[in-house]
Amino acid sequence: MQAAFNAIIEEIMCRIGPVLAETPINVFNSLDLLDENIDYVYSEDTKVFKFYDVDPFYVCTETLNDSTQLTLRWET
């Protein structure tokens, strides 16, 4: 039951948006460039980023622990 609860929390809390950005978008955690479709996905339809827990950054867990320093950059 705890695993199911954690999955629900991650689904809700590991998202940010809507972000009115234009692709391509570079996402950094501190100075580390994150990989799209590995560390995060961006939905152009909803303009929402969803972060995942993938080695070595574990962005979702770090977000839940308030330990991220996310920066989004795109060209306009």
Secondary structure, 3 states (H helix, E strand, C coil): CHHHHHHHHHHHHCEECCCCCCCCEEEEECCEECCECCCEEEECCCCEEEECCCCCCCHHHHHHCCCCCEEEEECC
